[in-house]
Amino acid sequence: MVGMDKYGQALQHLLPTGYAWPRDPDSVLMRLMGGMAAAFGDLDALTEAATVAWRPQATNTRLEEWEEAVGLPDDCFGPTQTYTSRQARVLAKLRGPIGAYPDSSPASLGGLESVCEQLGYPAEARYNTPFRCGRDRAGQRLGQLDGQLHLLVTASASLLRVGQARVGDRLIDRPADLVQLSCYLQKTVPARFELNVVFL
């Protein structure tokens, strides 16, 4: 941002020379130039603030408009999302899947793993493909080409303990947002695949 004194100097250089154009700081003309320089400084500050307000990674006032532009908020994540998580999802949508993988599709193995990682879960994705001599090794699954896309997601879970849990508690208690992750992935994967999400 340009300082007020810089604007004042620039305005003074635009003035003609002579006795009618005094450069004395206490003169009426220089005080008028100072007022104009302050107005230019305010305009510069407002422009900078507006620019920052429209950046998706820094906005505090325009997140709803960014969400509308990229088709968010997603129904999978419900109405109780934090501002930070909403902002992270907008950035993820704008940037797309990040990671080294040969296929740029979001349904590629690397793309799905990247999506899970962005949402905070390490994952391993693999297609169910038939065994092929020369490509696969002994000990690998024979498999079949059935359109199955397997996603192994690592998530923390707490097991039911006798003496601490009550009747009706789940045997394995996983984080609630895993359901949201599964819903989001079902929307991401093309219809030609059947997604099998396994939580480890």
Backbone as a chain_set.jsonl record, in Angstrom:
{"seq": "MVGMDKYGQALQHLLPTGYAWPRDPDSVLMRLMGGMAAAFGDLDALTEAATVAWRPQATNTRLEEWEEAVGLPDDCFGPTQTYTSRQARVLAKLRGPIGAYPDSSPASLGGLESVCEQLGYPAEARYNTPFRCGRDRAGQRLGQLDGQLHLLVTASASLLRVGQARVGDRLIDRPADLVQLSCYLQKTVPARFELNVVFL", "coords": {"N": [[0.848, -1.182, 0.0], [0.515, 2.229, -0.811], [2.01, 4.934, 0.9], [0.67, 7.901, 2.611], [2.385, 10.094, 2.452], [3.773, 9.613, 0.113], [1.805, 9.952, -1.837], [1.334, 12.652, -1.375], [3.808, 13.765, -2.184], [3.74, 13.061, -4.9], [1.541, 14.552, -5.809], [2.51, 17.138, -5.373], [4.572, 17.248, -7.258], [3.124, 17.45, -9.553], [2.267, 20.018, -9.645], [2.625, 23.306, -11.087], [5.583, 25.465, -11.281], [6.602, 28.408, -9.446], [5.815, 31.632, -7.86], [3.158, 31.63, -7.206], [2.598, 29.097, -6.44], [3.31, 27.923, -3.739], [5.607, 25.918, -1.791], [5.682, 25.648, 0.877], [5.083, 23.897, 3.857], [3.096, 24.858, 5.626], [1.445, 26.404, 4.111], [-1.703, 27.275, 2.521], [-2.153, 25.935, 0.14], [-0.452, 23.65, 0.289], [-1.555, 22.405, 2.497], [-4.024, 21.759, 1.453], [-3.171, 19.945, -0.543], [-2.231, 17.97, 1.166], [-4.615, 17.05, 2.325], [-5.886, 15.988, 0.064], [-4.043, 13.985, -0.543], [-4.393, 12.316, 1.682], [-6.993, 11.383, 1.168], [-6.545, 9.904, -1.162], [-4.86, 7.975, -0.056], [-6.647, 6.669, 1.697], [-8.418, 5.579, -0.178], [-6.713, 3.801, -1.471], [-6.181, 2.02, 0.642], [-8.754, 0.964, 1.077], [-9.164, -0.317, -1.362], [-7.186, -2.306, -1.254], [-8.138, -3.761, 0.957], [-10.57, -4.692, -0.082], [-9.63, -6.341, -2.102], [-8.332, -8.345, -0.624], [-10.543, -9.345, 0.738], [-11.877, -10.737, -1.226], [-10.275, -12.877, -1.825], [-10.256, -16.362, -1.74], [-8.834, -17.843, 0.179], [-8.414, -16.083, 2.227], [-10.664, -14.668, 2.856], [-13.127, -13.067, 4.905], [-15.668, -12.287, 4.633], [-16.845, -13.017, 2.222], [-17.314, -15.719, 1.811], [-19.693, -17.192, 1.428], [-20.441, -16.467, -1.172], [-18.339, -17.54, -2.672], [-18.784, -20.239, -2.11], [-21.258, -20.617, -3.359], [-20.466, -20.264, -5.986], [-18.899, -22.534, -6.515], [-20.547, -24.655, -6.02], [-21.114, -25.406, -3.35], [-22.406, -25.248, 0.063], [-21.795, -28.764, 0.564], [-24.28, -31.29, 0.703], [-23.612, -33.596, 2.055], [-22.061, -32.961, 4.265], [-23.592, -31.623, 6.063], [-25.357, -29.061, 8.072], [-23.797, -28.059, 10.144], [-21.108, -27.141, 9.839], [-17.814, -25.903, 10.477], [-16.445, -22.588, 10.049], [-13.798, -22.631, 9.146], [-13.525, -25.241, 8.087], [-15.367, -25.114, 6.026], [-14.166, -23.175, 4.42], [-11.822, -24.545, 3.751], [-12.893, -26.589, 2.181], [-13.882, -25.143, 0.008], [-11.457, -24.205, -1.098], [-10.286, -26.673, -1.719], [-12.051, -27.538, -3.667], [-11.666, -25.632, -5.659], [-8.953, -25.989, -6.273], [-8.81, -28.656, -6.946], [-8.099, -32.247, -7.051], [-5.019, -33.01, -5.474], [-1.847, -34.301, -6.09], [0.509, -36.836, -7.094], [-0.323, -38.525, -9.791], [-1.134, -40.516, -12.667], [-3.574, -40.217, -14.039], [-5.771, -37.565, -14.459], [-8.308, -37.481, -13.535], [-10.838, -37.092, -10.964], [-11.643, -39.542, -10.093], [-9.526, -41.205, -10.24], [-7.019, -43.393, -8.811], [-5.006, -42.062, -7.305], [-6.235, -39.572, -7.158], [-8.544, -40.021, -5.583], [-7.329, -40.848, -3.202], [-6.06, -38.467, -2.586], [-8.255, -36.769, -2.154], [-9.343, -37.919, 0.169], [-7.196, -37.472, 1.898], [-7.163, -34.677, 2.0], [-9.454, -34.292, 3.459], [-8.654, -35.235, 5.853], [-8.048, -37.955, 6.262], [-5.945, -40.675, 5.908], [-5.65, -42.828, 3.099], [-5.927, -45.755, 1.002], [-6.294, -46.568, -2.304], [-7.6, -48.902, -4.703], [-8.126, -50.675, -7.759], [-10.235, -53.41, -8.681], [-8.866, -55.735, -10.465], [-8.219, -58.226, -13.014], [-5.795, -60.88, -12.562], [-2.69, -60.697, -14.222], [-0.278, -62.252, -16.149], [3.15, -61.417, -16.172], [2.68, -58.796, -15.49], [1.635, -58.802, -12.884], [2.521, -60.292, -9.683], [3.491, -63.414, -8.142], [1.424, -64.511, -5.514], [-0.252, -62.334, -5.421], [-3.712, -61.239, -5.586], [-6.068, -63.08, -7.576], [-8.426, -61.967, -8.687], [-10.992, -60.067, -10.504], [-12.401, -58.309, -13.289], [-14.628, -56.323, -12.333], [-15.631, -53.81, -11.995], [-15.365, -52.854, -9.46], [-14.265, -50.566, -7.065], [-12.013, -50.22, -4.645], [-11.564, -48.702, -1.525], [-9.499, -48.163, 1.052], [-9.72, -46.812, 4.099], [-8.009, -45.271, 6.669], [-8.927, -44.884, 9.928], [-9.366, -43.585, 13.187], [-10.642, -45.505, 15.877], [-12.694, -46.439, 18.634], [-12.977, -49.191, 20.754], [-15.637, -51.11, 22.24], [-15.727, -51.398, 25.752], [-15.919, -53.554, 28.445], [-17.474, -52.699, 31.447], [-17.052, -49.998, 31.118], [-18.614, -49.188, 28.958], [-22.116, -49.021, 27.994], [-25.272, -50.749, 27.785], [-26.49, -50.902, 24.538], [-24.604, -49.248, 23.422], [-22.319, -48.798, 20.667], [-20.334, -51.446, 19.262], [-17.955, -50.905, 17.954], [-16.795, -47.71, 17.869], [-16.693, -45.205, 15.664], [-15.415, -42.099, 14.214], [-17.918, -39.57, 13.622], [-17.888, -38.182, 11.218], [-17.076, -39.939, 9.254], [-19.183, -41.078, 7.902], [-19.989, -38.884, 6.459], [-17.74, -38.583, 4.83], [-17.892, -40.944, 3.278], [-20.31, -40.481, 1.919], [-19.597, -38.199, 0.429], [-17.56, -39.261, -1.207], [-19.014, -41.093, -2.716], [-20.367, -39.375, -4.379], [-18.279, -38.332, -5.805], [-17.073, -40.36, -7.3], [-17.333, -41.757, -10.578], [-20.316, -43.094, -12.197], [-19.816, -45.528, -13.38], [-18.292, -47.05, -11.716], [-18.376, -49.131, -8.829], [-18.246, -48.244, -5.629], [-16.437, -49.35, -2.888], [-16.064, -48.735, 0.315], [-13.855, -49.235, 2.87], [-13.359, -49.072, 6.239], [-10.581, -48.91, 8.242]], "CA": [[0.0, 0.0, 0.0], [1.301, 3.462, -0.92], [1.808, 5.817, 2.046], [0.09, 9.208, 2.331], [3.441, 11.025, 2.073], [4.098, 9.374, -1.299], [0.772, 10.631, -2.625], [1.582, 14.083, -1.255], [4.947, 14.103, -3.054], [3.312, 12.948, -6.296], [0.68, 15.704, -6.121], [3.36, 18.334, -5.444], [5.325, 17.23, -8.519], [2.213, 17.808, -10.65], [2.016, 21.46, -9.627], [3.613, 24.142, -11.798], [6.501, 26.208, -10.417], [6.377, 29.862, -9.405], [5.419, 32.189, -6.562], [1.744, 31.332, -6.935], [2.487, 27.683, -6.03], [4.31, 27.764, -2.666], [5.826, 24.556, -1.276], [5.758, 25.734, 2.337], [4.108, 22.946, 4.422], [2.014, 25.543, 6.332], [0.627, 27.173, 3.175], [-3.042, 26.73, 2.255], [-2.054, 24.996, -0.988], [0.151, 22.382, 0.724], [-2.519, 21.729, 3.364], [-5.009, 21.182, 0.54], [-2.524, 18.767, -1.129], [-2.193, 16.953, 2.21], [-5.957, 16.478, 2.427], [-6.121, 15.145, -1.118], [-3.187, 12.81, -0.409], [-5.038, 11.431, 2.654], [-8.127, 10.736, 0.493], [-5.975, 8.873, -2.044], [-4.378, 6.896, 0.807], [-7.823, 5.914, 2.148], [-8.909, 4.809, -1.318], [-5.764, 2.703, -1.666], [-6.399, 1.052, 1.725], [-10.034, 0.291, 0.81], [-8.963, -1.216, -2.502], [-6.422, -3.447, -0.754], [-9.027, -4.559, 1.809], [-11.539, -5.38, -0.951], [-8.908, -7.414, -2.789], [-8.137, -9.427, 0.347], [-11.855, -9.912, 1.068], [-12.327, -11.617, -2.311], [-9.42, -14.051, -1.945], [-10.948, -17.432, -1.0], [-8.05, -18.339, 1.312], [-8.285, -15.054, 3.252], [-11.9, -13.917, 3.021], [-13.935, -13.143, 6.126], [-17.005, -11.775, 4.332], [-17.359, -13.449, 0.917], [-17.251, -17.174, 1.69], [-20.952, -17.704, 0.879], [-20.438, -16.269, -2.628], [-17.42, -18.54, -3.217], [-19.459, -21.531, -2.021], [-22.276, -20.67, -4.416], [-19.785, -20.377, -7.28], [-18.333, -23.881, -6.711], [-21.536, -25.687, -5.717], [-21.061, -25.796, -1.946], [-21.939, -26.383, 0.855], [-22.239, -30.09, 0.157], [-25.275, -31.871, 1.61], [-23.016, -34.687, 2.826], [-21.399, -32.496, 5.477], [-24.589, -31.096, 6.989], [-25.371, -27.613, 8.313], [-22.985, -27.661, 11.303], [-19.694, -27.081, 9.485], [-17.108, -24.712, 10.957], [-16.032, -21.666, 8.987], [-12.505, -23.087, 8.632], [-13.723, -26.422, 7.244], [-16.047, -24.65, 4.795], [-13.154, -22.501, 3.61], [-10.925, -25.585, 3.235], [-13.591, -27.309, 1.104], [-13.902, -24.24, -1.156], [-10.118, -24.24, -1.687], [-10.093, -28.003, -2.311], [-12.869, -27.597, -4.89], [-11.022, -24.776, -6.656], [-7.652, -26.534, -6.663], [-8.946, -30.017, -7.459], [-7.247, -33.229, -6.362], [-3.588, -32.729, -5.518], [-1.061, -35.511, -5.891], [1.163, -37.362, -8.298], [-1.008, -39.685, -10.346], [-1.14, -40.338, -14.104], [-4.888, -39.845, -14.537], [-6.168, -36.34, -13.778], [-9.696, -37.598, -13.101], [-11.004, -37.247, -9.523], [-11.9, -40.949, -9.782], [-8.295, -41.989, -10.302], [-6.598, -43.871, -7.495], [-4.33, -40.972, -6.604], [-7.195, -38.503, -6.908], [-9.363, -40.397, -4.427], [-6.475, -40.801, -2.014], [-5.829, -37.056, -2.292], [-9.49, -36.237, -1.579], [-9.41, -38.4, 1.56], [-6.148, -36.805, 2.662], [-7.599, -33.309, 2.236], [-10.484, -34.335, 4.494], [-8.026, -35.646, 7.102], [-7.968, -39.406, 6.42], [-5.077, -41.401, 4.97], [-6.408, -43.885, 2.431], [-5.29, -46.474, -0.099], [-7.316, -46.938, -3.288], [-7.16, -49.863, -5.711], [-9.148, -51.279, -8.607], [-10.301, -54.868, -8.704], [-8.511, -56.114, -11.838], [-7.784, -59.628, -13.101], [-4.364, -61.163, -12.525], [-2.1, -60.777, -15.558], [1.117, -62.701, -16.143], [4.077, -60.399, -16.665], [2.424, -57.539, -14.784], [1.442, -59.087, -11.463], [3.485, -61.23, -9.108], [2.95, -64.542, -7.384], [0.944, -64.103, -4.204], [-1.283, -61.319, -5.546], [-5.045, -61.776, -5.803], [-6.427, -63.345, -8.967], [-9.311, -60.85, -8.992], [-11.77, -60.039, -11.735], [-12.736, -56.953, -13.71], [-16.047, -56.21, -12.012], [-16.006, -52.417, -11.757], [-15.243, -52.525, -8.041], [-13.196, -49.645, -6.686], [-11.869, -50.408, -3.205], [-10.898, -47.61, -0.844], [-9.214, -48.519, 2.442], [-9.542, -45.561, 4.821], [-7.522, -45.452, 8.037], [-9.62, -43.978, 10.836], [-9.271, -43.991, 14.591], [-11.887, -46.052, 16.406], [-12.599, -46.938, 20.004], [-13.719, -50.431, 20.936], [-16.453, -51.204, 23.437], [-15.027, -52.02, 26.885], [-16.789, -53.997, 29.528], [-17.275, -51.897, 32.648], [-17.092, -48.58, 30.76], [-19.713, -48.948, 28.029], [-23.456, -49.371, 28.458], [-26.11, -51.489, 26.842], [-26.926, -50.039, 23.438], [-23.444, -48.599, 22.794], [-21.774, -49.51, 19.51], [-19.149, -52.255, 19.547], [-16.83, -50.106, 17.46], [-17.255, -46.337, 17.726], [-15.841, -44.452, 14.733], [-15.809, -40.686, 14.113], [-19.191, -39.378, 12.919], [-17.708, -37.635, 9.877], [-16.781, -40.98, 8.268], [-20.393, -41.193, 7.077], [-19.919, -37.752, 5.534], [-16.701, -38.902, 3.857], [-18.425, -41.96, 2.378], [-21.306, -39.8, 1.083], [-18.875, -37.324, -0.498], [-16.856, -40.09, -2.182], [-20.01, -41.669, -3.624], [-20.668, -38.335, -5.377], [-17.073, -38.052, -6.587], [-16.745, -41.486, -8.192], [-18.265, -41.903, -11.684], [-21.33, -44.138, -12.038], [-19.362, -46.823, -13.908], [-17.62, -47.776, -10.64], [-19.061, -49.403, -7.568], [-17.264, -47.883, -4.6], [-16.472, -50.128, -1.655], [-15.247, -48.018, 1.299], [-13.566, -50.07, 4.038], [-12.709, -48.282, 7.282], [-9.651, -49.732, 9.019]], "C": [[0.891, 1.242, 0.0], [0.978, 4.354, 0.264], [1.287, 7.179, 1.626], [1.161, 10.192, 1.876], [3.848, 10.853, 0.617], [3.075, 10.035, -2.209], [0.962, 12.14, -2.571], [2.723, 14.539, -2.151], [4.533, 14.066, -4.523], [2.444, 14.137, -6.694], [1.501, 16.993, -6.229], [4.119, 18.39, -6.754], [4.437, 17.575, -9.711], [1.946, 19.314, -10.733], [3.042, 22.208, -10.47], [4.505, 24.876, -10.807], [6.155, 27.689, -10.459], [5.899, 30.297, -8.041], [3.978, 31.862, -6.207], [1.538, 29.915, -6.414], [3.514, 27.374, -4.941], [4.397, 26.308, -2.186], [5.967, 24.534, 0.253], [4.695, 24.81, 2.935], [2.926, 23.608, 5.126], [1.122, 26.354, 5.392], [-0.71, 26.464, 2.938], [-2.97, 25.675, 1.157], [-1.499, 23.647, -0.535], [-0.77, 21.625, 1.686], [-3.635, 21.085, 2.526], [-4.45, 19.915, -0.113], [-2.457, 17.61, -0.118], [-3.543, 16.274, 2.389], [-6.281, 15.564, 1.261], [-5.294, 13.862, -1.038], [-3.799, 11.812, 0.583], [-6.211, 10.689, 2.021], [-7.638, 9.647, -0.45], [-5.456, 7.674, -1.233], [-5.524, 6.023, 1.314], [-8.371, 5.037, 1.031], [-8.015, 3.605, -1.591], [-5.964, 1.615, -0.615], [-7.695, 0.281, 1.506], [-9.914, -0.69, -0.342], [-8.216, -2.471, -2.081], [-7.3, -4.354, 0.098], [-10.046, -5.326, 0.977], [-10.879, -6.532, -1.688], [-8.713, -8.614, -1.872], [-9.465, -10.123, 0.641], [-12.346, -10.878, 0.003], [-11.407, -12.805, -2.533], [-10.024, -15.189, -1.134], [-10.177, -17.924, 0.209], [-7.978, -17.325, 2.45], [-9.599, -14.359, 3.582], [-12.552, -14.136, 4.379], [-15.383, -12.761, 5.853], [-17.623, -12.37, 3.07], [-17.383, -14.957, 0.733], [-18.525, -17.748, 1.063], [-20.979, -17.572, -0.643], [-19.478, -17.249, -3.317], [-18.073, -19.917, -3.198], [-20.505, -21.673, -3.118], [-21.637, -20.871, -5.782], [-19.284, -21.791, -7.558], [-19.29, -25.001, -6.32], [-21.468, -26.228, -4.305], [-22.053, -24.928, -1.169], [-22.551, -27.694, 0.395], [-23.198, -30.656, 1.191], [-24.673, -32.943, 2.513], [-22.492, -34.217, 4.18], [-22.343, -31.798, 6.443], [-24.431, -29.613, 7.268], [-24.419, -27.147, 9.404], [-21.491, -27.663, 10.995], [-19.07, -25.815, 10.073], [-16.699, -23.853, 9.765], [-14.739, -22.144, 8.333], [-12.674, -24.285, 7.711], [-14.437, -26.049, 5.952], [-15.045, -23.99, 3.849], [-12.197, -23.517, 2.99], [-11.586, -26.341, 2.09], [-13.7, -26.45, -0.159], [-12.552, -24.29, -1.861], [-9.858, -25.58, -2.356], [-10.858, -28.128, -3.612], [-12.222, -26.783, -6.008], [-9.72, -25.379, -7.176], [-7.767, -27.897, -7.31], [-8.037, -30.964, -6.703], [-5.768, -32.91, -6.551], [-2.836, -34.027, -5.272], [-0.475, -35.995, -7.196], [0.438, -38.626, -8.732], [-1.173, -39.452, -11.842], [-2.475, -39.852, -14.669], [-5.36, -38.625, -13.765], [-7.612, -36.382, -13.288], [-9.782, -37.697, -11.582], [-11.257, -38.69, -9.114], [-10.656, -41.807, -9.903], [-7.885, -42.383, -8.893], [-5.948, -42.76, -6.681], [-5.267, -39.837, -6.265], [-8.063, -38.788, -5.699], [-8.557, -40.361, -3.131], [-6.225, -39.357, -1.588], [-7.059, -36.42, -1.652], [-9.614, -36.644, -0.117], [-8.389, -37.687, 2.439], [-6.53, -35.369, 2.978], [-8.652, -33.235, 3.326], [-9.95, -34.905, 5.807], [-7.913, -37.143, 7.327], [-6.985, -39.997, 5.426], [-5.842, -42.58, 4.38], [-5.556, -44.537, 1.36], [-6.392, -46.945, -1.035], [-6.744, -47.96, -4.26], [-8.361, -50.402, -6.476], [-9.112, -52.79, -8.45], [-10.073, -55.302, -10.151], [-8.044, -57.567, -11.874], [-6.266, -59.754, -13.076], [-3.843, -61.288, -13.955], [-0.635, -61.178, -15.429], [2.003, -61.623, -16.758], [3.882, -59.062, -15.993], [2.355, -57.76, -13.284], [2.427, -60.148, -10.992], [2.762, -62.352, -8.373], [2.575, -64.067, -5.987], [-0.099, -63.013, -4.26], [-2.631, -61.977, -5.863], [-5.306, -62.025, -7.289], [-7.397, -62.277, -9.463], [-10.098, -61.024, -10.27], [-12.156, -58.597, -12.032], [-14.239, -56.759, -13.512], [-16.488, -54.781, -11.715], [-15.944, -52.001, -10.301], [-14.037, -51.612, -7.816], [-13.108, -49.681, -5.169], [-11.065, -49.26, -2.614], [-10.746, -47.986, 0.619], [-8.849, -47.245, 3.197], [-9.116, -45.864, 6.245], [-8.179, -44.411, 8.932], [-9.497, -44.497, 12.259], [-10.636, -44.466, 15.072], [-11.648, -46.519, 17.83], [-13.51, -48.146, 20.151], [-14.517, -50.385, 22.229], [-15.679, -51.934, 24.536], [-16.032, -52.355, 27.973], [-16.455, -53.188, 30.774], [-17.31, -50.406, 32.376], [-18.282, -48.257, 29.866], [-21.037, -49.395, 28.641], [-24.183, -50.167, 27.401], [-26.616, -50.506, 25.776], [-25.785, -49.296, 22.77], [-22.946, -49.452, 21.635], [-20.527, -50.299, 19.914], [-17.88, -51.537, 19.111], [-17.359, -48.706, 17.198], [-16.263, -45.56, 16.866], [-16.283, -43.001, 14.688], [-17.048, -40.519, 13.247], [-18.985, -38.901, 11.484], [-17.28, -38.677, 8.851], [-17.985, -41.228, 7.361], [-20.405, -40.07, 6.043], [-18.884, -38.012, 4.446], [-17.211, -39.902, 2.829], [-19.441, -41.356, 1.418], [-20.622, -38.948, 0.022], [-18.169, -38.131, -1.586], [-17.826, -40.723, -3.177], [-20.382, -40.666, -4.713], [-19.484, -38.097, -6.318], [-16.818, -39.11, -7.642], [-17.769, -41.581, -9.32], [-19.17, -43.13, -11.529], [-20.851, -45.502, -12.528], [-18.652, -47.668, -12.844], [-18.578, -48.029, -9.492], [-18.026, -49.232, -6.463], [-17.496, -48.724, -3.35], [-15.519, -49.467, -0.671], [-15.097, -48.91, 2.529], [-12.807, -49.221, 5.036], [-11.87, -49.204, 8.149], [-9.452, -49.128, 10.392]], "O": [[1.891, 1.301, 0.715], [-0.191, 4.525, 0.608], [1.423, 7.584, 0.472], [0.901, 11.035, 1.017], [4.224, 11.821, -0.044], [3.434, 10.613, -3.235], [0.78, 12.834, -3.571], [2.624, 15.576, -2.806], [4.924, 14.934, -5.302], [2.592, 14.673, -7.792], [1.221, 17.84, -7.077], [4.297, 19.472, -7.314], [4.942, 17.953, -10.768], [1.466, 19.818, -11.748], [4.197, 21.792, -10.559], [4.209, 24.903, -9.612], [5.499, 28.162, -11.388], [5.613, 29.474, -7.171], [3.62, 31.823, -5.03], [0.436, 29.563, -5.992], [4.478, 26.648, -5.185], [3.408, 25.575, -2.176], [6.329, 23.512, 0.836], [3.524, 24.914, 2.57], [1.859, 23.003, 5.226], [0.134, 26.935, 5.84], [-0.842, 25.254, 3.121], [-3.642, 24.647, 1.231], [-2.02, 22.605, -0.932], [-0.786, 20.394, 1.711], [-4.124, 20.004, 2.854], [-5.161, 18.917, -0.23], [-2.601, 16.442, -0.479], [-3.61, 15.06, 2.584], [-6.875, 14.5, 1.438], [-5.765, 12.787, -1.409], [-3.736, 10.603, 0.36], [-6.414, 9.506, 2.293], [-8.247, 8.58, -0.532], [-5.587, 6.523, -1.65], [-5.406, 4.798, 1.361], [-8.744, 3.887, 1.264], [-8.503, 2.52, -1.904], [-5.924, 0.426, -0.934], [-7.736, -0.93, 1.726], [-10.497, -1.773, -0.304], [-8.565, -3.575, -2.499], [-7.225, -5.578, -0.019], [-10.36, -6.476, 1.285], [-11.492, -7.582, -1.879], [-8.903, -9.758, -2.284], [-9.51, -11.345, 0.779], [-13.157, -11.756, 0.3], [-11.718, -13.669, -3.353], [-10.287, -15.01, 0.056], [-10.785, -18.381, 1.177], [-7.523, -17.669, 3.541], [-9.644, -13.54, 4.5], [-12.532, -15.238, 4.928], [-16.236, -12.892, 6.731], [-18.829, -12.234, 2.868], [-17.466, -15.432, -0.4], [-18.456, -18.68, 0.262], [-21.481, -18.46, -1.333], [-19.765, -17.733, -4.412], [-17.937, -20.681, -4.154], [-20.623, -22.731, -3.736], [-22.191, -21.562, -6.637], [-19.245, -22.211, -8.714], [-18.899, -26.167, -6.289], [-21.741, -27.408, -4.087], [-22.512, -23.928, -1.72], [-23.678, -27.731, -0.099], [-22.977, -30.528, 2.395], [-25.168, -33.174, 3.617], [-22.478, -34.988, 5.139], [-21.93, -31.419, 7.539], [-23.501, -28.975, 6.775], [-24.246, -25.941, 9.578], [-20.693, -28.137, 11.804], [-19.726, -24.777, 10.155], [-16.619, -24.327, 8.632], [-14.595, -22.074, 7.112], [-12.037, -24.347, 6.66], [-14.142, -26.608, 4.896], [-15.071, -24.217, 2.639], [-11.802, -23.37, 1.833], [-10.914, -26.701, 1.124], [-13.619, -26.971, -1.271], [-12.498, -24.403, -3.085], [-9.276, -25.628, -3.44], [-10.379, -28.751, -4.559], [-12.23, -27.197, -7.167], [-9.419, -25.295, -8.367], [-6.928, -28.268, -8.131], [-7.29, -30.546, -5.818], [-5.327, -32.582, -7.653], [-3.159, -34.769, -4.345], [-0.918, -35.601, -8.275], [0.576, -39.675, -8.103], [-1.337, -38.307, -12.264], [-2.496, -39.145, -15.676], [-5.354, -38.641, -12.534], [-8.088, -35.419, -12.688], [-8.916, -38.308, -10.956], [-11.111, -39.042, -7.943], [-10.72, -43.017, -9.69], [-8.336, -41.794, -7.911], [-6.291, -42.543, -5.519], [-5.131, -39.203, -5.218], [-8.296, -37.902, -4.877], [-9.042, -39.902, -2.097], [-6.182, -39.048, -0.397], [-6.934, -35.625, -0.72], [-9.948, -35.822, 0.736], [-8.678, -37.339, 3.584], [-6.266, -34.88, 4.076], [-8.74, -32.237, 4.041], [-10.704, -35.045, 6.77], [-7.704, -37.577, 8.46], [-7.165, -39.841, 4.218], [-6.595, -43.252, 5.085], [-4.59, -43.951, 0.872], [-7.317, -47.638, -0.613], [-5.564, -47.907, -4.606], [-9.453, -50.564, -5.93], [-8.076, -53.368, -8.125], [-10.991, -55.24, -10.969], [-7.533, -58.081, -10.879], [-5.546, -58.855, -13.512], [-4.484, -61.914, -14.799], [0.143, -60.547, -14.712], [1.634, -60.996, -17.751], [4.817, -58.264, -15.926], [2.94, -57.006, -12.506], [3.08, -60.812, -11.797], [1.583, -62.244, -8.034], [3.317, -63.315, -5.356], [-0.778, -62.767, -3.263], [-2.688, -63.11, -6.34], [-4.829, -61.283, -8.148], [-7.208, -61.734, -10.551], [-9.908, -61.984, -11.018], [-12.227, -57.766, -11.127], [-15.027, -57.006, -14.426], [-17.601, -54.564, -11.234], [-16.413, -50.922, -9.939], [-12.941, -51.866, -8.316], [-14.022, -49.226, -4.48], [-10.014, -48.891, -3.138], [-11.734, -48.113, 1.342], [-7.79, -46.664, 2.961], [-9.781, -46.624, 6.949], [-8.013, -43.208, 8.728], [-9.522, -45.704, 12.497], [-11.663, -43.892, 14.712], [-10.548, -46.939, 18.187], [-14.666, -48.126, 19.726], [-14.134, -49.716, 23.189], [-15.053, -52.963, 24.283], [-16.87, -51.54, 28.357], [-15.284, -53.014, 31.114], [-17.567, -49.619, 33.287], [-18.891, -47.194, 29.99], [-21.065, -50.062, 29.675], [-23.746, -50.242, 26.252], [-27.103, -49.421, 26.094], [-25.956, -48.764, 21.672], [-23.127, -50.67, 21.622], [-19.767, -49.881, 20.788], [-16.865, -51.559, 19.807], [-18.273, -48.53, 16.392], [-15.138, -45.292, 17.286], [-17.407, -42.69, 15.08], [-17.22, -41.231, 12.258], [-19.814, -39.182, 10.619], [-17.13, -38.34, 7.676], [-17.822, -41.552, 6.184], [-20.787, -40.281, 4.892], [-19.116, -37.702, 3.277], [-16.986, -39.725, 1.632], [-19.438, -41.68, 0.231], [-21.014, -38.967, -1.144], [-18.173, -37.738, -2.753], [-17.495, -40.872, -4.353], [-20.679, -41.057, -5.842], [-19.663, -37.712, -7.473], [-16.394, -38.795, -8.754], [-18.968, -41.495, -9.055], [-18.831, -44.078, -10.822], [-21.412, -46.527, -12.141], [-18.434, -48.863, -13.044], [-19.476, -47.232, -9.225], [-17.056, -49.985, -6.38], [-18.608, -48.795, -2.827], [-14.302, -49.612, -0.795], [-16.087, -49.293, 3.153], [-11.734, -48.704, 4.727], [-12.382, -50.165, 8.724], [-8.702, -49.671, 11.203]]}, "num_chains": 1, "name": "protein.A"}
